[in-house]
Amino acid sequence: MSDDERNVEEPQVEKKNKRHRKDKPWDTDDIDHWKIDEFKPEHNSSHLLEESSFATLFPKYREMYLKECWPAVTSIFNQHGIACVLDLVEGSMTVKTTKKTFDPYIILKARDVIKLLSRSVPYQQAVKVLEDGVACDIIKIGNLVRNKERFVKRRQRLIGPDGNTLKAIELLTNCYVMVQGNTVSAMGPYKGLKESRIVIDCLKNIHPIYHIKELMIKRELAKDEKLKNESWDRFLPQFKKKNVKTKKKPVKEKKEYTPFPPAQTPRKVDLQIESGEYFLSKTERQKAALEKKKEEQAENTSKKRKERELDFIAPEEVKKPKKVEEEDKLEKLKEKFKNKGIEKKKVKEPSENVEDYVSKPASKKSKKQK
């Protein structure tokens, strides 16, 4: 084959699933498909046909705060054409649509606002839910842990010392997180709300620091253009669970199954009949009880007397054993003295000279010179 034949492009075969698709000249790369356009009154000129409303209860300690900030809440709801009612007798807040309401989804946003206000979220923060691209999520954590003490510890672990752990989660997820009682209120972008579900893992005894490390690594990887479209599994840390050894419960031995019920325990009257006490008169019973009591008292007094006498018994004298070193020294000294005595008392051996056996005359003393 020549080079010219190789360079000839082969005809592209259209795929079956893209056969009926046509070019869209108005759809260019400059358009952001994920952008949420603002909903204006011109988009819905006919307004809503029926009224829809939502109500929620609030605790008594929020009554004073809601009474103060309610005028500001009503003014913001009026801008969107929504009516709101604060009932202090029943302890409830209600929002409903009016003839001026043009956005059909704003009533759901207003419902979220009154939910957040009842969960101790400040007014300035709760009103942000009405903006496009901002949503809220109220996570119930009360039923995740049975033990109350354990629940309080894990909830405090989520908040961290001086609220540092909660602040780190807020910075990494771009969400506002509020822990109150048995619920956690989170509000922010949809992506951040998905990541803020780490609250549930914290209550399941997974420390939030592990998730914070993952979010920090993901944040750095998202900045790199080369790794944007690749899998990040190789970069993320994989933490292994460490099973702490728990005390094994003693295994109860299973008793052999018998279809017959256990023998009935004897009554007090039955025991009295066996011993013969039942047939005694009242006075005789009292006498027997007194005698039994006196016998027990006599046994107790004798025991206590013996215990007291033990204090007056002299302890046995323990003879101290002689030290081995001193005994060795004494034996050595005895052997020395014995050897010296033997040397002195040595008997002279018999000699063969006769002169030794003949007595010699006494020598004359020299006369003293005058």
SEFITOR-778651 format. One record per residue (C-alpha): residue number from 1; residue in one letter; x, y, z. Coordinates in steps of 0.05 Angstrom, whole numbers. Example, Ala and Ser with C-alpha at 12.3 -4.5 7.8 and 13.67 -1.06 7.14 Angstrom:
<pt 1, "A", <246, -90, 156>>,
<pt 2, "S", <273, -21, 143>>,
This chain:
<pt 1, "M", <0, 0, 0>>,
<pt 2, "S", <25, 69, -17>>,
<pt 3, "D", <29, 128, 31>>,
<pt 4, "D", <-27, 165, -5>>,
<pt 5, "E", <-75, 107, 7>>,
<pt 6, "R", <-57, 104, 81>>,
<pt 7, "N", <-69, 179, 90>>,
<pt 8, "V", <-140, 173, 62>>,
<pt 9, "E", <-188, 180, 121>>,
<pt 10, "E", <-237, 124, 133>>,
<pt 11, "P", <-311, 145, 133>>,
<pt 12, "Q", <-337, 153, 205>>,
<pt 13, "V", <-393, 106, 222>>,
<pt 14, "E", <-449, 138, 262>>,
<pt 15, "K", <-468, 103, 326>>,
<pt 16, "K", <-540, 80, 332>>,
<pt 17, "N", <-553, 118, 397>>,
<pt 18, "K", <-529, 184, 366>>,
<pt 19, "R", <-564, 175, 298>>,
<pt 20, "H", <-622, 223, 312>>,
<pt 21, "R", <-581, 276, 347>>,
<pt 22, "K", <-573, 342, 311>>,
<pt 23, "D", <-524, 399, 318>>,
<pt 24, "K", <-545, 455, 366>>,
<pt 25, "P", <-512, 519, 343>>,
<pt 26, "W", <-537, 557, 405>>,
<pt 27, "D", <-504, 506, 453>>,
<pt 28, "T", <-431, 529, 460>>,
<pt 29, "D", <-376, 514, 510>>,
<pt 30, "D", <-383, 583, 541>>,
<pt 31, "I", <-451, 565, 571>>,
<pt 32, "D", <-451, 541, 643>>,
<pt 33, "H", <-506, 488, 647>>,
<pt 34, "W", <-502, 484, 723>>,
<pt 35, "K", <-516, 558, 735>>,
<pt 36, "I", <-582, 572, 770>>,
<pt 37, "D", <-615, 633, 739>>,
<pt 38, "E", <-655, 679, 783>>,
<pt 39, "F", <-730, 668, 782>>,
<pt 40, "K", <-765, 735, 767>>,
<pt 41, "P", <-839, 755, 769>>,
<pt 42, "E", <-840, 758, 692>>,
<pt 43, "H", <-828, 683, 689>>,
<pt 44, "N", <-895, 669, 723>>,
<pt 45, "S", <-945, 724, 708>>,
<pt 46, "S", <-1007, 681, 724>>,
<pt 47, "H", <-986, 669, 796>>,
<pt 48, "L", <-1008, 610, 839>>,
<pt 49, "L", <-1080, 583, 837>>,
<pt 50, "E", <-1084, 550, 906>>,
<pt 51, "E", <-1057, 567, 974>>,
<pt 52, "S", <-1006, 521, 1007>>,
<pt 53, "S", <-980, 527, 1078>>,
<pt 54, "F", <-931, 496, 1127>>,
<pt 55, "A", <-928, 500, 1203>>,
<pt 56, "T", <-876, 480, 1255>>,
<pt 57, "L", <-873, 482, 1332>>,
<pt 58, "F", <-817, 516, 1371>>,
<pt 59, "P", <-793, 506, 1444>>,
<pt 60, "K", <-812, 555, 1498>>,
<pt 61, "Y", <-741, 583, 1508>>,
<pt 62, "R", <-743, 610, 1436>>,
<pt 63, "E", <-806, 651, 1448>>,
<pt 64, "M", <-771, 716, 1469>>,
<pt 65, "Y", <-721, 714, 1412>>,
<pt 66, "L", <-774, 700, 1359>>,
<pt 67, "K", <-818, 757, 1386>>,
<pt 68, "E", <-760, 806, 1377>>,
<pt 69, "C", <-738, 784, 1307>>,
<pt 70, "W", <-807, 769, 1277>>,
<pt 71, "P", <-819, 839, 1246>>,
<pt 72, "A", <-754, 830, 1206>>,
<pt 73, "V", <-775, 760, 1184>>,
<pt 74, "T", <-843, 784, 1159>>,
<pt 75, "S", <-811, 841, 1119>>,
<pt 76, "I", <-765, 791, 1082>>,
<pt 77, "F", <-823, 742, 1070>>,
<pt 78, "N", <-865, 799, 1041>>,
<pt 79, "Q", <-812, 812, 988>>,
<pt 80, "H", <-825, 742, 962>>,
<pt 81, "G", <-901, 746, 970>>,
<pt 82, "I", <-907, 699, 1030>>,
<pt 83, "A", <-949, 710, 1092>>,
<pt 84, "C", <-925, 686, 1161>>,
<pt 85, "V", <-960, 679, 1228>>,
<pt 86, "L", <-928, 672, 1298>>,
<pt 87, "D", <-975, 639, 1348>>,
<pt 88, "L", <-948, 645, 1419>>,
<pt 89, "V", <-1007, 610, 1451>>,
<pt 90, "E", <-997, 544, 1413>>,
<pt 91, "G", <-922, 556, 1404>>,
<pt 92, "S", <-922, 550, 1328>>,
<pt 93, "M", <-899, 587, 1265>>,
<pt 94, "T", <-938, 584, 1199>>,
<pt 95, "V", <-919, 605, 1128>>,
<pt 96, "K", <-968, 606, 1069>>,
<pt 97, "T", <-972, 630, 998>>,
<pt 98, "T", <-1012, 692, 976>>,
<pt 99, "K", <-1037, 720, 910>>,
<pt 100, "K", <-971, 759, 903>>,
<pt 101, "T", <-928, 695, 905>>,
<pt 102, "F", <-895, 684, 838>>,
<pt 103, "D", <-841, 632, 854>>,
<pt 104, "P", <-873, 563, 866>>,
<pt 105, "Y", <-810, 536, 903>>,
<pt 106, "I", <-804, 594, 952>>,
<pt 107, "I", <-855, 564, 999>>,
<pt 108, "L", <-809, 504, 1011>>,
<pt 109, "K", <-752, 552, 1025>>,
<pt 110, "A", <-796, 590, 1075>>,
<pt 111, "R", <-813, 524, 1109>>,
<pt 112, "D", <-738, 511, 1119>>,
<pt 113, "V", <-729, 581, 1148>>,
<pt 114, "I", <-780, 570, 1204>>,
<pt 115, "K", <-751, 500, 1217>>,
<pt 116, "L", <-682, 531, 1227>>,
<pt 117, "L", <-709, 586, 1272>>,
<pt 118, "S", <-741, 533, 1317>>,
<pt 119, "R", <-674, 496, 1321>>,
<pt 120, "S", <-637, 557, 1352>>,
<pt 121, "V", <-606, 581, 1287>>,
<pt 122, "P", <-598, 658, 1289>>,
<pt 123, "Y", <-645, 699, 1245>>,
<pt 124, "Q", <-590, 730, 1202>>,
<pt 125, "Q", <-564, 660, 1183>>,
<pt 126, "A", <-631, 626, 1173>>,
<pt 127, "V", <-655, 678, 1122>>,
<pt 128, "K", <-598, 659, 1075>>,
<pt 129, "V", <-635, 596, 1056>>,
<pt 130, "L", <-682, 639, 1012>>,
<pt 131, "E", <-624, 652, 965>>,
<pt 132, "D", <-614, 607, 903>>,
<pt 133, "G", <-560, 554, 910>>,
<pt 134, "V", <-566, 552, 986>>,
<pt 135, "A", <-603, 493, 1019>>,
<pt 136, "C", <-610, 466, 1090>>,
<pt 137, "D", <-608, 397, 1122>>,
<pt 138, "I", <-632, 381, 1192>>,
<pt 139, "I", <-598, 315, 1214>>,
<pt 140, "K", <-630, 277, 1271>>,
<pt 141, "I", <-577, 245, 1316>>,
<pt 142, "G", <-619, 228, 1378>>,
<pt 143, "N", <-635, 157, 1357>>,
<pt 144, "L", <-564, 137, 1335>>,
<pt 145, "V", <-537, 121, 1405>>,
<pt 146, "R", <-578, 88, 1460>>,
<pt 147, "N", <-534, 104, 1520>>,
<pt 148, "K", <-544, 177, 1541>>,
<pt 149, "E", <-473, 187, 1570>>,
<pt 150, "R", <-441, 159, 1507>>,
<pt 151, "F", <-486, 203, 1464>>,
<pt 152, "V", <-464, 266, 1502>>,
<pt 153, "K", <-390, 247, 1495>>,
<pt 154, "R", <-394, 235, 1420>>,
<pt 155, "R", <-434, 299, 1409>>,
<pt 156, "Q", <-380, 338, 1448>>,
<pt 157, "R", <-327, 304, 1405>>,
<pt 158, "L", <-362, 332, 1343>>,
<pt 159, "I", <-359, 403, 1372>>,
<pt 160, "G", <-287, 395, 1396>>,
<pt 161, "P", <-248, 438, 1446>>,
<pt 162, "D", <-273, 510, 1441>>,
<pt 163, "G", <-313, 490, 1379>>,
<pt 164, "N", <-250, 479, 1337>>,
<pt 165, "T", <-273, 414, 1304>>,
<pt 166, "L", <-339, 444, 1283>>,
<pt 167, "K", <-304, 505, 1255>>,
<pt 168, "A", <-258, 461, 1213>>,
<pt 169, "I", <-318, 424, 1184>>,
<pt 170, "E", <-351, 491, 1168>>,
<pt 171, "L", <-289, 517, 1131>>,
<pt 172, "L", <-278, 453, 1090>>,
<pt 173, "T", <-352, 444, 1070>>,
<pt 174, "N", <-369, 518, 1062>>,
<pt 175, "C", <-431, 504, 1106>>,
<pt 176, "Y", <-459, 533, 1170>>,
<pt 177, "V", <-466, 477, 1222>>,
<pt 178, "M", <-504, 484, 1287>>,
<pt 179, "V", <-509, 429, 1340>>,
<pt 180, "Q", <-570, 436, 1384>>,
<pt 181, "G", <-600, 381, 1428>>,
<pt 182, "N", <-617, 319, 1387>>,
<pt 183, "T", <-608, 352, 1318>>,
<pt 184, "V", <-553, 382, 1276>>,
<pt 185, "S", <-573, 439, 1228>>,
<pt 186, "A", <-530, 449, 1166>>,
<pt 187, "M", <-539, 501, 1111>>,
<pt 188, "G", <-498, 517, 1050>>,
<pt 189, "P", <-487, 492, 978>>,
<pt 190, "Y", <-512, 423, 958>>,
<pt 191, "K", <-442, 395, 951>>,
<pt 192, "G", <-423, 418, 1021>>,
<pt 193, "L", <-486, 389, 1052>>,
<pt 194, "K", <-468, 321, 1024>>,
<pt 195, "E", <-400, 325, 1058>>,
<pt 196, "S", <-430, 351, 1123>>,
<pt 197, "R", <-463, 282, 1134>>,
<pt 198, "I", <-399, 262, 1170>>,
<pt 199, "V", <-438, 281, 1232>>,
<pt 200, "I", <-473, 213, 1229>>,
<pt 201, "D", <-405, 177, 1225>>,
<pt 202, "C", <-382, 215, 1287>>,
<pt 203, "L", <-441, 189, 1326>>,
<pt 204, "K", <-424, 118, 1301>>,
<pt 205, "N", <-357, 123, 1337>>,
<pt 206, "I", <-314, 146, 1277>>,
<pt 207, "H", <-272, 206, 1298>>,
<pt 208, "P", <-285, 269, 1254>>,
<pt 209, "I", <-210, 281, 1246>>,
<pt 210, "Y", <-207, 224, 1195>>,
<pt 211, "H", <-260, 258, 1151>>,
<pt 212, "I", <-226, 326, 1161>>,
<pt 213, "K", <-160, 297, 1134>>,
<pt 214, "E", <-196, 269, 1073>>,
<pt 215, "L", <-230, 335, 1058>>,
<pt 216, "M", <-164, 373, 1064>>,
<pt 217, "I", <-131, 325, 1014>>,
<pt 218, "K", <-190, 330, 966>>,
<pt 219, "R", <-187, 406, 970>>,
<pt 220, "E", <-113, 406, 949>>,
<pt 221, "L", <-124, 355, 893>>,
<pt 222, "A", <-181, 396, 864>>,
<pt 223, "K", <-132, 453, 852>>,
<pt 224, "D", <-88, 409, 808>>,
<pt 225, "E", <-114, 411, 736>>,
<pt 226, "K", <-80, 345, 717>>,
<pt 227, "L", <-114, 306, 772>>,
<pt 228, "K", <-183, 338, 766>>,
<pt 229, "N", <-212, 282, 723>>,
<pt 230, "E", <-174, 223, 754>>,
<pt 231, "S", <-190, 177, 812>>,
<pt 232, "W", <-165, 202, 879>>,
<pt 233, "D", <-167, 135, 915>>,
<pt 234, "R", <-91, 126, 915>>,
<pt 235, "F", <-82, 194, 950>>,
<pt 236, "L", <-135, 187, 1003>>,
<pt 237, "P", <-115, 154, 1070>>,
<pt 238, "Q", <-145, 86, 1086>>,
<pt 239, "F", <-154, 78, 1160>>,
<pt 240, "K", <-160, 8, 1189>>,
<pt 241, "K", <-208, -7, 1245>>,
<pt 242, "K", <-175, -29, 1309>>,
<pt 243, "N", <-218, -78, 1347>>,
<pt 244, "V", <-208, -66, 1421>>,
<pt 245, "K", <-209, -130, 1461>>,
<pt 246, "T", <-270, -134, 1505>>,
<pt 247, "K", <-281, -179, 1565>>,
<pt 248, "K", <-312, -244, 1545>>,
<pt 249, "K", <-377, -260, 1578>>,
<pt 250, "P", <-378, -325, 1616>>,
<pt 251, "V", <-413, -379, 1576>>,
<pt 252, "K", <-471, -409, 1614>>,
<pt 253, "E", <-476, -484, 1609>>,
<pt 254, "K", <-541, -506, 1579>>,
<pt 255, "K", <-582, -551, 1622>>,
<pt 256, "E", <-611, -614, 1594>>,
<pt 257, "Y", <-682, -605, 1570>>,
<pt 258, "T", <-735, -641, 1611>>,
<pt 259, "P", <-809, -639, 1593>>,
<pt 260, "F", <-828, -644, 1667>>,
<pt 261, "P", <-830, -581, 1710>>,
<pt 262, "P", <-782, -574, 1770>>,
<pt 263, "A", <-803, -601, 1838>>,
<pt 264, "Q", <-844, -553, 1880>>,
<pt 265, "T", <-807, -520, 1938>>,
<pt 266, "P", <-836, -539, 2007>>,
<pt 267, "R", <-878, -487, 2043>>,
<pt 268, "K", <-863, -462, 2113>>,
<pt 269, "V", <-921, -504, 2141>>,
<pt 270, "D", <-892, -567, 2108>>,
<pt 271, "L", <-824, -555, 2140>>,
<pt 272, "Q", <-858, -546, 2208>>,
<pt 273, "I", <-897, -611, 2200>>,
<pt 274, "E", <-832, -649, 2183>>,
<pt 275, "S", <-796, -622, 2244>>,
<pt 276, "G", <-857, -632, 2289>>,
<pt 277, "E", <-861, -558, 2308>>,
<pt 278, "Y", <-930, -552, 2277>>,
<pt 279, "F", <-962, -597, 2330>>,
<pt 280, "L", <-932, -557, 2389>>,
<pt 281, "S", <-972, -506, 2428>>,
<pt 282, "K", <-958, -431, 2425>>,
<pt 283, "T", <-920, -430, 2491>>,
<pt 284, "E", <-878, -490, 2472>>,
<pt 285, "R", <-859, -457, 2406>>,
<pt 286, "Q", <-837, -394, 2442>>,
<pt 287, "K", <-795, -436, 2491>>,
<pt 288, "A", <-761, -473, 2433>>,
<pt 289, "A", <-746, -406, 2398>>,
<pt 290, "L", <-715, -378, 2462>>,
<pt 291, "E", <-672, -439, 2473>>,
<pt 292, "K", <-648, -436, 2400>>,
<pt 293, "K", <-632, -362, 2409>>,
<pt 294, "K", <-593, -375, 2473>>,
<pt 295, "E", <-552, -430, 2440>>,
<pt 296, "E", <-533, -383, 2383>>,
<pt 297, "Q", <-514, -329, 2433>>,
<pt 298, "A", <-470, -377, 2472>>,
<pt 299, "E", <-434, -398, 2408>>,
<pt 300, "N", <-421, -326, 2389>>,
<pt 301, "T", <-395, -307, 2458>>,
<pt 302, "S", <-347, -366, 2459>>,
<pt 303, "K", <-320, -347, 2391>>,
<pt 304, "K", <-309, -275, 2412>>,
<pt 305, "R", <-275, -297, 2477>>,
<pt 306, "K", <-226, -341, 2439>>,
<pt 307, "E", <-210, -283, 2392>>,
<pt 308, "R", <-194, -238, 2452>>,
<pt 309, "E", <-150, -290, 2485>>,
<pt 310, "L", <-107, -296, 2423>>,
<pt 311, "D", <-81, -225, 2437>>,
<pt 312, "F", <-52, -247, 2505>>,
<pt 313, "I", <-15, -309, 2479>>,
<pt 314, "A", <60, -296, 2474>>,
<pt 315, "P", <91, -307, 2406>>,
<pt 316, "E", <141, -364, 2398>>,
<pt 317, "E", <215, -344, 2403>>,
<pt 318, "V", <251, -356, 2339>>,
<pt 319, "K", <324, -378, 2348>>,
<pt 320, "K", <369, -341, 2302>>,
<pt 321, "P", <413, -389, 2262>>,
<pt 322, "K", <489, -379, 2269>>,
<pt 323, "K", <522, -351, 2209>>,
<pt 324, "V", <563, -400, 2167>>,
<pt 325, "E", <621, -352, 2162>>,
<pt 326, "E", <631, -347, 2237>>,
<pt 327, "E", <631, -422, 2244>>,
<pt 328, "D", <684, -430, 2191>>,
<pt 329, "K", <728, -379, 2226>>,
<pt 330, "L", <723, -415, 2293>>,
<pt 331, "E", <741, -482, 2262>>,
<pt 332, "K", <802, -452, 2229>>,
<pt 333, "L", <826, -422, 2295>>,
<pt 334, "K", <817, -489, 2331>>,
<pt 335, "E", <859, -525, 2278>>,
<pt 336, "K", <915, -474, 2286>>,
<pt 337, "F", <920, -483, 2362>>,
<pt 338, "K", <919, -559, 2355>>,
<pt 339, "N", <977, -558, 2306>>,
<pt 340, "K", <1020, -514, 2352>>,
<pt 341, "G", <1009, -560, 2412>>,
<pt 342, "I", <1029, -622, 2372>>,
<pt 343, "E", <1094, -589, 2349>>,
<pt 344, "K", <1115, -572, 2421>>,
<pt 345, "K", <1099, -640, 2451>>,
<pt 346, "K", <1140, -679, 2401>>,
<pt 347, "V", <1176, -739, 2436>>,
<pt 348, "K", <1251, -748, 2422>>,
<pt 349, "E", <1269, -809, 2384>>,
<pt 350, "P", <1316, -861, 2422>>,
<pt 351, "S", <1390, -851, 2405>>,
<pt 352, "E", <1444, -905, 2399>>,
<pt 353, "N", <1499, -867, 2438>>,
<pt 354, "V", <1512, -894, 2509>>,
<pt 355, "E", <1535, -826, 2535>>,
<pt 356, "D", <1465, -801, 2528>>,
<pt 357, "Y", <1441, -851, 2580>>,
<pt 358, "V", <1501, -841, 2630>>,
<pt 359, "S", <1493, -785, 2682>>,
<pt 360, "K", <1546, -731, 2678>>,
<pt 361, "P", <1581, -700, 2740>>,
<pt 362, "A", <1558, -631, 2760>>,
<pt 363, "S", <1605, -576, 2736>>,
<pt 364, "K", <1644, -536, 2789>>,
<pt 365, "K", <1622, -465, 2797>>,
<pt 366, "S", <1675, -412, 2788>>,
<pt 367, "K", <1698, -380, 2852>>,
<pt 368, "K", <1678, -308, 2859>>,
<pt 369, "Q", <1736, -261, 2860>>,
<pt 370, "K", <1742, -221, 2922>>,
